[in-house]
């Protein structure tokens, strides 16, 4: 086999190896971009759910244990807004002014949706993920329409019984359709807000 023939046979191999060297970092960059965007959208969904849970508890004194209850609350319930009529002098508190008859209070009702998701909240949301109340339980990007896990109950903390809730999913649920093998991602890792063992409502993504 002469040198020219060897060169002709080697060049395709060299080009292929060069392509793989260049392609691998690009693939990693694209994967990380997709992963970060999807994770951010799931976090936004968890924040939305938390907002509904907090409003639901303020009215009902407990957290909801299922999504049907939360969805019905946002779509059909209302929340009382108590307004003070009159001005409170600087020298006294609002309660004192109320007792003295300087001010009065009046109740108005707005929809739970408007209360939980005011215009400012909507403007500050991640715009990639739509705020669809009917799909509150659905994990974004899940091709099999997986649902968030939801729990609620109470625990004793410091001899005080407190209400708690937890909503979660795993990374695998929102990485459907993307090859995550050898990408350094633990697909079993949970992404969650709240806790069933601690009285907290923050997320585990480093809030």
N, CA, C and O of each residue as an XYZ file, in Angstrom:
828
protein
N       0.853     -1.194      0.000
C       0.000      0.000      0.000
C       0.886      1.239      0.000
O       1.676      1.438      0.923
N       0.758      2.090     -1.048
C       1.641      3.257     -1.131
C       1.174      4.367     -0.195
O       0.094      4.312      0.394
N       2.035      5.375     -0.084
C       1.793      6.460      0.871
C       0.563      7.280      0.513
O      -0.158      7.714      1.411
N       0.296      7.508     -0.793
C      -0.865      8.299     -1.201
C      -2.166      7.599     -0.805
O      -3.112      8.243     -0.351
N      -2.204      6.280     -0.980
C      -3.411      5.533     -0.641
C      -3.657      5.577      0.872
O      -4.791      5.725      1.328
N      -2.581      5.446      1.625
C      -2.700      5.513      3.091
C      -3.244      6.875      3.515
O      -4.097      6.970      4.398
N      -2.731      7.940      2.863
C      -3.184      9.285      3.195
C      -4.678      9.445      2.900
O      -5.420     10.033      3.686
N      -5.104      8.906      1.745
C      -6.526      9.009      1.371
C      -7.421      8.289      2.386
O      -8.523      8.747      2.689
N      -6.936      7.163      2.901
C      -7.719      6.414      3.875
C      -7.736      7.078      5.251
O      -8.715      6.966      5.988
N      -6.654      7.765      5.590
C      -6.544      8.378      6.925
C      -7.302      9.694      7.044
O      -7.811     10.033      8.113
N      -7.376     10.453      5.911
C      -8.011     11.773      6.000
C      -9.450     11.711      6.512
O      -9.791     12.510      7.384
N     -10.314     10.819      6.031
C     -11.675     10.745      6.584
C     -11.697     10.465      8.086
O     -12.526     10.993      8.827
N     -10.756      9.615      8.510
C     -10.679      9.307      9.944
C     -10.294     10.550     10.731
O     -10.856     10.834     11.788
N      -9.314     11.295     10.191
C      -8.856     12.519     10.853
C      -9.990     13.537     10.934
O     -10.199     14.163     11.973
N     -10.730     13.701      9.814
C     -11.855     14.649      9.803
C     -12.924     14.247     10.816
O     -13.477     15.094     11.518
N     -13.210     12.934     10.885
C     -14.246     12.456     11.809
C     -13.833     12.707     13.255
O     -14.631     13.180     14.063
N     -12.581     12.386     13.576
C     -12.108     12.609     14.944
C     -12.113     14.085     15.299
O     -12.450     14.464     16.421
N     -11.737     14.919     14.332
C     -11.763     16.360     14.563
C     -13.167     16.863     14.803
O     -13.398     17.722     15.653
N     -14.120     16.310     14.032
C     -15.529     16.696     14.189
C     -16.034     16.320     15.578
O     -16.746     17.096     16.217
N     -15.664     15.125     16.045
C     -16.122     14.679     17.357
C     -15.527     15.518     18.474
O     -16.191     15.784     19.476
N     -14.276     15.935     18.307
C     -13.633     16.778     19.315
C     -14.353     18.116     19.433
O     -14.556     18.630     20.533
N     -14.738     18.676     18.277
C     -15.443     19.961     18.279
C     -16.877     19.796     18.739
O     -17.391     20.627     19.488
N     -17.533     18.720     18.293
C     -18.953     18.524     18.570
C     -19.225     18.284     20.050
O     -20.230     18.774     20.566
N     -18.376     17.554     20.743
C     -18.633     17.176     22.123
C     -18.845     18.378     23.043
O     -19.836     18.403     23.774
N     -17.943     19.393     23.039
C     -18.194     20.569     23.875
C     -19.461     21.316     23.477
O     -20.166     21.838     24.341
N     -19.760     21.376     22.174
C     -20.965     22.054     21.716
C     -22.197     21.351     22.252
O     -23.132     21.996     22.728
N     -22.199     20.007     22.174
C     -23.325     19.245     22.704
C     -23.525     19.487     24.191
O     -24.657     19.601     24.662
N     -22.426     19.565     24.929
C     -22.515     19.818     26.368
C     -23.103     21.192     26.635
O     -23.918     21.357     27.542
N     -22.693     22.174     25.851
C     -23.213     23.539     26.024
C     -24.713     23.579     25.740
O     -25.471     24.196     26.488
N     -25.143     22.921     24.658
C     -26.566     22.885     24.316
C     -27.371     22.154     25.387
O     -28.482     22.560     25.728
N     -26.801     21.079     25.909
C     -27.481     20.334     26.967
C     -27.658     21.204     28.207
O     -28.744     21.262     28.783
N     -26.586     21.879     28.613
C     -26.663     22.710     29.809
C     -27.655     23.854     29.632
O     -28.353     24.224     30.576
N     -27.718     24.415     28.431
C     -28.677     25.485     28.162
C     -30.110     24.963     28.301
O     -30.945     25.597     28.947
N     -30.391     23.808     27.695
C     -31.721     23.220     27.770
C     -32.068     22.841     29.212
O     -33.186     23.070     29.673
N     -31.100     22.262     29.908
C     -31.330     21.849     31.295
C     -31.642     23.053     32.176
O     -32.592     23.020     32.958
N     -30.848     24.113     32.055
C     -31.044     25.292     32.895
C     -32.376     25.972     32.611
O     -33.043     26.437     33.535
N     -32.772     26.033     31.337
C     -34.046     26.647     30.988
C     -35.218     25.825     31.529
O     -36.172     26.372     32.083
N     -35.131     24.527     31.363
C     -36.212     23.666     31.851
C     -36.306     23.718     33.375
O     -37.399     23.788     33.939
N     -35.163     23.684     34.024
C     -35.153     23.747     35.483
C     -35.766     25.063     35.962
O     -36.547     25.072     36.913
N     -35.419     26.169     35.311
C     -35.964     27.475     35.689
C     -37.482     27.506     35.519
O     -38.187     28.100     36.334
N     -37.981     26.870     34.468
C     -39.425     26.852     34.226
C     -40.149     25.999     35.270
O     -41.243     26.351     35.709
N     -39.546     24.889     35.662
C     -40.144     24.056     36.705
C     -40.139     24.799     38.039
O     -41.106     24.726     38.797
N     -39.060     25.508     38.324
C     -38.997     26.307     39.548
C     -40.093     27.362     39.546
O     -40.733     27.592     40.572
N     -40.315     28.007     38.403
C     -41.385     29.001     38.310
C     -42.738     28.361     38.616
O     -43.569     28.953     39.304
N     -42.952     27.154     38.104
C     -44.207     26.445     38.363
C     -44.351     26.147     39.856
O     -45.439     26.287     40.415
N     -43.273     25.744     40.491
C     -43.308     25.474     41.926
C     -43.585     26.750     42.722
O     -44.292     26.713     43.729
N     -43.036     27.863     42.275
C     -43.303     29.150     42.932
C     -44.779     29.516     42.787
O     -45.395     30.009     43.732
N     -45.348     29.273     41.601
C     -46.778     29.521     41.386
C     -47.624     28.688     42.350
O     -48.555     29.191     42.979
N     -47.279     27.405     42.449
C     -48.026     26.512     43.336
C     -47.913     26.973     44.783
O     -48.901     26.977     45.517
N     -46.715     27.360     45.189
C     -46.523     27.862     46.557
C     -47.393     29.084     46.815
O     -47.990     29.207     47.885
N     -47.468     29.982     45.851
C     -48.278     31.191     46.028
C     -49.739     30.842     46.269
O     -50.409     31.466     47.092
N     -50.227     29.836     45.543
C     -51.610     29.399     45.733
C     -51.771     28.750     47.111
O     -52.753     29.004     47.809
N     -50.814     27.920     47.495
C     -50.890     27.258     48.800
C     -50.913     28.280     49.942
O     -51.693     28.139     50.884
N     -50.077     29.288     49.861
C     -50.011     30.301     50.918
C     -51.339     31.043     51.030
O     -51.837     31.263     52.134
N     -51.913     31.428     49.895
C     -53.201     32.130     49.900
C     -54.314     31.207     50.407
O     -55.198     31.636     51.147
N     -54.260     29.940     50.000
C     -55.267     28.984     50.449
C     -55.215     28.820     51.968
O     -56.255     28.773     52.626
N     -54.010     28.732     52.522
C     -53.864     28.572     53.968
C     -54.326     29.822     54.712
O     -54.927     29.716     55.782
N     -54.054     30.996     54.164
C     -54.480     32.228     54.826
C     -56.000     32.269     54.996
O     -56.511     32.798     55.984
N     -56.703     31.711     54.033
C     -58.169     31.709     54.121
C     -58.713     30.501     54.868
O     -59.687     30.622     55.611
N     -58.094     29.332     54.680
C     -58.670     28.095     55.216
C     -57.917     27.520     56.416
O     -58.335     26.508     56.979
N     -56.826     28.147     56.807
C     -56.042     27.754     57.985
C     -55.282     26.439     57.821
O     -54.609     25.999     58.753
N     -55.378     25.813     56.666
C     -54.616     24.596     56.380
C     -54.131     24.668     54.940
O     -54.672     25.425     54.134
N     -53.110     23.877     54.619
C     -52.658     23.754     53.240
C     -53.504     22.691     52.532
O     -53.993     21.753     53.161
N     -53.664     22.848     51.247
C     -54.405     21.862     50.457
C     -53.545     20.621     50.230
O     -52.325     20.715     50.097
N     -54.192     19.465     50.189
C     -53.468     18.224     49.995
C     -53.599     17.652     48.602
O     -53.095     16.563     48.326
N     -54.282     18.385     47.707
C     -54.422     17.912     46.333
C     -54.585     19.111     45.403
O     -54.963     20.202     45.829
N     -54.296     18.886     44.136
C     -54.332     19.978     43.159
C     -55.748     20.374     42.767
O     -55.986     21.535     42.436
N     -56.682     19.454     42.795
C     -58.055     19.819     42.457
C     -58.581     20.901     43.393
O     -59.281     21.821     42.968
N     -58.233     20.779     44.672
C     -58.653     21.783     45.657
C     -58.011     23.139     45.359
O     -58.673     24.174     45.425
N     -56.722     23.125     45.031
C     -56.020     24.378     44.735
C     -56.570     25.025     43.465
O     -56.774     26.238     43.428
N     -56.808     24.232     42.435
C     -57.314     24.768     41.173
C     -58.703     25.365     41.362
O     -58.993     26.444     40.844
N     -59.563     24.668     42.103
C     -60.907     25.173     42.369
C     -60.845     26.469     43.161
O     -61.625     27.389     42.915
N     -59.925     26.545     44.107
C     -59.757     27.757     44.923
C     -59.399     28.951     44.046
O     -60.012     30.012     44.162
N     -58.413     28.784     43.173
C     -57.968     29.904     42.341
C     -59.044     30.328     41.347
O     -59.217     31.520     41.093
N     -59.761     29.373     40.789
C     -60.734     29.675     39.741
C     -62.073     30.184     40.277
O     -62.751     30.968     39.613
N     -62.450     29.743     41.469
C     -63.819     30.008     41.904
C     -63.968     30.734     43.236
O     -65.054     31.219     43.552
N     -62.907     30.816     44.015
C     -63.034     31.430     45.344
C     -62.719     32.917     45.296
O     -62.274     33.440     44.274
N     -62.954     33.583     46.407
C     -62.649     35.011     46.530
C     -61.990     35.263     47.873
O     -62.098     34.452     48.793
N     -61.307     36.391     47.979
C     -60.578     36.733     49.197
C     -60.978     38.128     49.642
O     -61.065     39.055     48.836
N     -61.220     38.261     50.937
C     -61.634     39.555     51.486
C     -60.433     40.476     51.643
O     -59.384     40.071     52.143
N     -60.601     41.706     51.215
C     -59.593     42.745     51.397
C     -60.180     43.790     52.338
O     -61.169     44.445     52.010
N     -59.567     43.943     53.509
C     -60.075     44.892     54.505
C     -59.350     46.219     54.348
O     -58.123     46.283     54.413
N     -60.125     47.273     54.142
C     -59.555     48.606     53.943
C     -59.932     49.522     55.101
O     -61.036     49.445     55.640
N     -59.005     50.378     55.465
C     -59.273     51.388     56.492
C     -59.784     52.656     55.814
O     -59.173     53.162     54.872
N     -60.902     53.155     56.302
C     -61.489     54.382     55.750
C     -61.191     55.521     56.718
O     -61.607     55.483     57.876
N     -60.479     56.523     56.248
C     -60.055     57.640     57.099
C     -58.555     57.622     57.288
O     -57.867     56.726     56.799
N     -58.054     58.609     57.995
C     -56.611     58.722     58.224
C     -56.281     58.494     59.686
O     -56.973     58.981     60.580
N     -55.209     57.745     59.914
C     -54.752     57.458     61.270
C     -53.747     58.526     61.700
O     -52.723     58.698     61.038
N     -54.011     59.241     62.782
C     -53.040     60.234     63.270
C     -51.705     59.572     63.602
O     -51.658     58.400     63.975
N     -50.640     60.323     63.464
C     -49.303     59.770     63.726
C     -49.118     59.352     65.176
O     -48.274     58.507     65.471
N     -49.891     59.930     66.081
C     -49.678     59.701     67.517
C     -50.309     58.418     68.037
O     -50.042     58.025     69.172
N     -51.141     57.755     67.237
C     -51.803     56.535     67.696
C     -51.715     55.439     66.633
O     -51.348     55.685     65.484
N     -52.062     54.231     67.053
C     -52.043     53.109     66.121
C     -53.373     53.016     65.381
O     -54.344     53.692     65.720
N     -53.390     52.151     64.355
C     -54.629     51.980     63.592
C     -55.731     51.377     64.458
O     -56.895     51.762     64.342
N     -55.366     50.425     65.330
C     -56.366     49.821     66.211
C     -56.944     50.857     67.178
O     -58.144     50.854     67.453
N     -56.084     51.742     67.691
C     -56.569     52.798     68.587
C     -57.497     53.757     67.845
O     -58.525     54.179     68.374
N     -57.113     54.095     66.602
C     -57.945     54.987     65.805
C     -59.301     54.353     65.507
O     -60.316     55.045     65.429
N     -59.307     53.041     65.343
C     -60.550     52.322     65.083
C     -61.460     52.366     66.310
O     -62.664     52.593     66.185
N     -60.883     52.149     67.500
C     -61.665     52.178     68.733
C     -62.232     53.564     69.014
O     -63.330     53.699     69.555
N     -61.472     54.596     68.640
C     -61.921     55.974     68.866
C     -62.902     56.459     67.802
O     -63.463     57.548     67.917
N     -63.103     55.657     66.780
C     -64.032     56.042     65.732
C     -63.450     57.006     64.711
O     -64.185     57.579     63.907
N     -62.130     57.189     64.737
C     -61.487     58.101     63.781
C     -61.485     57.490     62.387
O     -61.629     58.184     61.380
N     -61.318     56.176     62.358
C     -61.383     55.467     61.079
C     -62.394     54.323     61.184
O     -62.813     53.950     62.280
N     -62.764     53.795     60.076
C     -63.611     52.600     60.037
C     -63.000     51.618     59.047
O     -62.102     51.968     58.281
N     -63.487     50.416     59.071
C     -62.982     49.400     58.154
C     -64.107     48.886     57.269
O     -65.259     48.766     57.686
N     -63.732     48.590     56.041
C     -64.705     48.074     55.088
C     -64.083     46.889     54.357
O     -62.894     46.898     54.038
N     -64.889     45.883     54.099
C     -64.404     44.684     53.419
C     -64.840     44.688     51.961
O     -65.994     44.968     51.639
N     -63.900     44.374     51.098
C     -64.200     44.194     49.678
C     -63.661     42.834     49.271
O     -62.726     42.322     49.886
N     -64.245     42.255     48.246
C     -63.824     40.927     47.825
C     -63.278     40.966     46.404
O     -63.855     41.587     45.512
N     -62.145     40.283     46.219
C     -61.595     40.126     44.880
C     -61.414     38.636     44.621
O     -61.364     37.841     45.560
N     -61.317     38.263     43.370
C     -61.156     36.846     43.049
C     -59.821     36.339     43.593
O     -58.849     37.086     43.699
N     -59.802     35.062     43.932
C     -58.563     34.470     44.431
C     -57.456     34.595     43.389
O     -56.296     34.816     43.738
N     -57.808     34.455     42.109
C     -56.811     34.561     41.044
C     -56.136     35.937     41.076
O     -54.911     36.034     41.011
N     -56.941     36.997     41.177
C     -56.377     38.355     41.203
C     -55.528     38.587     42.433
O     -54.526     39.302     42.386
N     -55.935     37.976     43.541
C     -55.178     38.142     44.780
C     -53.844     37.417     44.731
O     -52.821     37.959     45.152
N     -53.853     36.185     44.215
C     -52.631     35.372     44.177
C     -51.693     35.828     43.069
O     -50.475     35.844     43.247
N     -52.262     36.201     41.920
C     -51.450     36.551     40.761
C     -51.767     37.972     40.263
O     -52.344     38.135     39.188
N     -51.394     38.990     41.035
C     -51.607     40.364     40.574
C     -50.721     40.683     39.370
O     -49.836     39.905     39.015
N     -50.967     41.822     38.755
C     -50.249     42.199     37.528
C     -48.736     42.193     37.723
O     -48.003     41.740     36.844
N     -48.267     42.686     38.850
C     -46.816     42.738     39.098
C     -46.213     41.337     39.139
O     -45.112     41.111     38.637
N     -46.940     40.402     39.740
C     -46.470     39.013     39.790
C     -46.347     38.442     38.384
O     -45.346     37.811     38.045
N     -47.364     38.667     37.577
C     -47.372     38.155     36.202
C     -46.192     38.718     35.409
O     -45.549     37.995     34.649
N     -45.912     40.005     35.587
C     -44.826     40.652     34.850
C     -43.462     40.082     35.217
O     -42.554     40.053     34.386
N     -43.316     39.630     36.453
C     -42.015     39.151     36.925
C     -41.821     37.644     36.759
O     -40.764     37.119     37.110
N     -42.828     36.940     36.227
C     -42.698     35.511     36.018
C     -41.752     35.201     34.853
O     -41.500     36.047     33.995
N     -41.237     33.971     34.848
C     -40.495     33.477     33.684
C     -41.487     33.364     32.535
O     -42.467     32.624     32.628
N     -41.238     34.091     31.458
C     -42.228     34.199     30.389
C     -42.334     32.942     29.529
O     -43.315     32.779     28.803
N     -41.342     32.049     29.596
C     -41.391     30.845     28.760
C     -42.535     29.907     29.158
O     -43.081     29.194     28.317
N     -42.887     29.915     30.426
C     -43.883     28.985     30.936
C     -45.181     29.726     31.209
O     -45.219     30.654     32.016
N     -46.246     29.311     30.530
C     -47.536     29.993     30.664
C     -48.162     29.700     32.029
O     -47.952     28.636     32.610
N     -48.933     30.666     32.525
C     -49.652     30.481     33.777
C     -51.043     29.945     33.450
O     -51.992     30.705     33.258
N     -51.138     28.622     33.391
C     -52.387     27.952     33.071
C     -52.860     27.208     34.316
O     -52.304     26.168     34.671
N     -53.875     27.736     34.972
C     -54.325     27.157     36.241
C     -54.794     25.720     36.075
O     -54.579     24.894     36.962
N     -55.432     25.411     34.953
C     -55.909     24.045     34.736
C     -54.769     23.036     34.651
O     -54.983     21.840     34.854
N     -53.559     23.508     34.352
C     -52.397     22.618     34.244
C     -51.423     22.817     35.410
O     -50.228     22.548     35.287
N     -51.952     23.288     36.536
C     -51.114     23.584     37.694
C     -50.338     22.358     38.165
O     -49.210     22.484     38.643
N     -50.928     21.186     38.035
C     -50.296     19.964     38.551
C     -49.301     19.342     37.583
O     -48.534     18.464     37.978
N     -49.292     19.776     36.317
C     -48.451     19.149     35.303
C     -47.002     19.618     35.381
O     -46.735     20.814     35.503
N     -46.078     18.679     35.309
C     -44.650     19.016     35.270
C     -44.303     19.489     33.860
O     -44.540     18.751     32.903
N     -43.753     20.685     33.697
C     -43.383     21.166     32.354
C     -42.423     20.214     31.649
O     -41.540     19.629     32.277
N     -42.604     20.065     30.339
C     -41.738     19.277     29.455
C     -41.864     17.762     29.642
O     -41.144     17.005     28.992
N     -42.751     17.316     30.506
C     -42.930     15.883     30.682
C     -43.774     15.342     29.533
O     -44.946     15.693     29.400
N     -43.181     14.492     28.707
C     -43.887     13.955     27.545
C     -44.983     12.979     27.938
O     -45.895     12.726     27.151
N     -44.909     12.429     29.138
C     -45.940     11.501     29.613
C     -46.902     12.181     30.587
O     -47.637     11.516     31.318
N     -46.885     13.518     30.587
C     -47.795     14.304     31.432
C     -47.706     13.913     32.905
O     -48.721     13.683     33.561
N     -46.488     13.842     33.409
C     -46.297     13.531     34.820
C     -46.784     14.693     35.682
O     -46.736     15.851     35.269
N     -47.252     14.364     36.881
C     -47.786     15.352     37.801
C     -46.814     15.587     38.958
O     -46.084     14.683     39.365
N     -46.817     16.799     39.471
C     -46.076     17.064     40.695
C     -46.675     16.229     41.827
O     -47.882     15.988     41.858
N     -45.831     15.794     42.746
C     -46.308     15.142     43.961
C     -46.664     16.232     44.975
O     -45.913     17.192     45.149
N     -47.795     16.083     45.632
C     -48.225     17.088     46.599
C     -48.651     16.404     47.890
O     -49.347     15.389     47.870
N     -48.227     16.968     49.001
C     -48.594     16.477     50.328
C     -48.863     17.660     51.230
O     -48.345     18.754     51.005
N     -49.671     17.443     52.246
C     -49.866     18.458     53.281
C     -50.214     17.754     54.579
O     -50.628     16.594     54.578
N     -50.047     18.455     55.675
C     -50.355     17.872     56.975
C     -49.872     18.784     58.071
O     -49.773     19.996     57.876
N     -49.574     18.229     59.201
C     -49.037     19.033     60.293
C     -47.961     18.253     61.024
O     -47.974     17.022     61.044
N     -47.044     18.969     61.615
C     -45.960     18.380     62.397
C     -45.844     19.157     63.699
O     -46.342     20.277     63.815
N     -45.191     18.558     64.661
C     -44.959     19.240     65.933
C     -43.540     19.794     65.942
O     -42.574     19.061     65.728
N     -43.427     21.072     66.187
C     -42.118     21.730     66.213
C     -42.049     22.614     67.451
O     -42.795     23.584     67.582
N     -41.142     22.263     68.352
C     -41.040     23.043     69.584
C     -42.315     23.011     70.385
O     -42.727     24.028     70.943
N     -42.949     21.847     70.451
C     -44.208     21.627     71.177
C     -45.371     22.419     70.603
O     -46.391     22.608     71.266
N     -45.212     22.885     69.360
C     -46.281     23.601     68.668
C     -46.615     22.837     67.390
O     -45.716     22.451     66.643
N     -47.889     22.622     67.141
C     -48.320     21.937     65.926
C     -48.437     22.963     64.804
O     -49.162     23.951     64.926
N     -47.718     22.720     63.711
C     -47.713     23.665     62.592
C     -48.111     22.954     61.300
O     -47.865     21.761     61.127
N     -48.727     23.711     60.405
C     -49.128     23.186     59.105
C     -47.927     23.166     58.159
O     -47.108     24.086     58.170
N     -47.825     22.123     57.348
C     -46.734     22.020     56.371
C     -47.279     21.473     55.046
O     -48.344     20.857     54.995
N     -46.524     21.717     53.992
C     -46.850     21.132     52.689
C     -45.558     20.891     51.929
O     -44.513     21.455     52.255
N     -45.644     20.046     50.911
C     -44.483     19.778     50.053
C     -44.978     19.448     48.652
O     -45.900     18.650     48.478
N     -44.357     20.070     47.657
C     -44.651     19.782     46.253
C     -43.316     19.486     45.574
O     -42.359     20.244     45.733
N     -43.246     18.391     44.819
C     -41.940     17.992     44.279
C     -42.075     17.232     42.967
O     -43.150     16.761     42.596
N     -40.948     17.132     42.285
C     -40.773     16.259     41.130
C     -39.297     15.912     41.062
O     -38.503     16.468     41.821
N     -38.908     15.009     40.173
C     -37.481     14.715     40.007
C     -37.004     15.266     38.662
O     -37.806     15.590     37.786
N     -35.688     15.363     38.519
C     -35.119     15.933     37.302
C     -35.533     15.139     36.062
O     -35.729     15.713     34.990
N     -35.666     13.822     36.210
C     -36.013     12.989     35.062
C     -37.360     13.385     34.465
O     -37.564     13.263     33.257
N     -38.271     13.856     35.299
C     -39.621     14.185     34.830
C     -39.635     15.341     33.842
O     -40.458     15.358     32.926
N     -38.735     16.311     34.011
C     -38.742     17.444     33.084
C     -37.608     17.389     32.055
O     -37.413     18.329     31.284
N     -36.857     16.269     32.052
C     -35.808     16.104     31.045
C     -36.195     15.092     29.980
O     -35.330     14.585     29.267
N     -37.486     14.790     29.861
C     -37.952     13.889     28.805
C     -37.504     14.377     27.432
O     -37.568     15.571     27.140
N     -37.052     13.452     26.596
C     -36.672     13.793     25.231
C     -35.262     14.307     25.071
O     -34.843     14.606     23.953
N     -34.518     14.420     26.153
C     -33.126     14.889     26.088
C     -32.214     13.815     26.662
O     -32.449     13.319     27.764
N     -31.182     13.459     25.923
C     -30.228     12.450     26.372
C     -29.341     13.048     27.459
O     -28.497     13.901     27.186
N     -29.540     12.593     28.690
C     -28.775     13.120     29.820
C     -27.675     12.173     30.274
O     -27.055     12.403     31.312
N     -27.421     11.108     29.511
C     -26.370     10.163     29.884
C     -25.003     10.840     29.859
O     -24.666     11.571     28.928
N     -24.236     10.579     30.900
C     -22.859     11.093     31.004
C     -22.787     12.618     30.948
O     -21.793     13.185     30.495
N     -23.843     13.268     31.410
C     -23.843     14.739     31.426
C     -23.671     15.309     32.834
O     -23.741     16.521     33.034
N     -23.447     14.430     33.800
C     -23.212     14.888     35.164
C     -24.468     15.317     35.894
O     -24.386     16.075     36.861
N     -25.643     14.847     35.452
C     -26.898     15.208     36.083
C     -27.499     13.984     36.774
O     -27.631     12.921     36.168
N     -27.855     14.144     38.033
C     -28.540     13.081     38.773
C     -30.039     13.213     38.519
O     -30.698     14.063     39.118
N     -30.574     12.384     37.643
C     -31.970     12.496     37.244
C     -32.936     12.135     38.366
O     -34.127     12.430     38.274
N     -32.438     11.503     39.419
C     -33.314     11.152     40.538
C     -33.377     12.259     41.588
O     -34.132     12.154     42.555
N     -32.603     13.300     41.408
C     -32.587     14.392     42.380
C     -33.930     15.114     42.382
O     -34.472     15.404     41.316
N     -34.473     15.408     43.556
C     -35.766     16.089     43.594
C     -35.623     17.602     43.468
O     -34.628     18.190     43.890
N     -36.637     18.208     42.880
C     -36.779     19.659     42.868
C     -38.079     19.918     43.616
O     -39.135     19.449     43.192
N     -38.023     20.654     44.716
C     -39.186     20.721     45.586
C     -39.326     22.065     46.283
O     -38.365     22.824     46.416
N     -40.536     22.335     46.720
C     -40.820     23.507     47.526
C     -41.599     23.046     48.751
O     -42.456     22.167     48.661
N     -41.288     23.656     49.907
C     -41.904     23.213     51.145
C     -41.219     21.997     51.712
O     -40.200     21.547     51.189
N     -41.778     21.461     52.787
C     -41.188     20.286     53.434
C     -42.227     19.649     54.345
O     -43.026     20.342     54.975
N     -42.206     18.337     54.408
C     -43.096     17.626     55.323
C     -42.424     17.347     56.669
O     -43.039     16.763     57.561
N     -41.168     17.762     56.814
C     -40.463     17.526     58.080
C     -39.999     18.822     58.733
O     -39.569     18.808     59.886
N     -40.078     19.940     58.016
C     -39.686     21.236     58.554
C     -40.759     22.273     58.213
O     -41.344     22.215     57.132
N     -41.023     23.213     59.111
C     -42.018     24.251     58.834
C     -41.442     25.349     57.935
O     -41.173     26.455     58.404
N     -41.255     25.054     56.663
C     -40.687     26.018     55.736
C     -41.406     25.933     54.408
O     -41.976     24.898     54.063
N     -41.378     27.030     53.662
C     -42.060     27.057     52.367
C     -41.102     27.442     51.240
O     -41.533     27.704     50.118
N     -39.812     27.474     51.539
C     -38.846     27.816     50.484
C     -38.521     26.590     49.639
O     -38.829     25.462     50.025
N     -37.893     26.816     48.478
C     -37.527     25.736     47.593
C     -36.127     25.227     47.886
O     -35.351     25.894     48.571
N     -35.801     24.042     47.367
C     -34.474     23.456     47.618
C     -33.475     23.816     46.528
O     -32.418     23.193     46.426
N     -33.806     24.832     45.700
C     -32.883     25.235     44.629
C     -31.981     26.391     45.052
O     -31.284     26.974     44.222
N     -31.996     26.723     46.346
C     -31.077     27.741     46.852
C     -31.682     29.120     46.935
O     -31.022     30.111     46.623
N     -32.928     29.195     47.351
C     -33.571     30.501     47.528
C     -32.893     31.263     48.662
O     -33.286     32.388     48.972
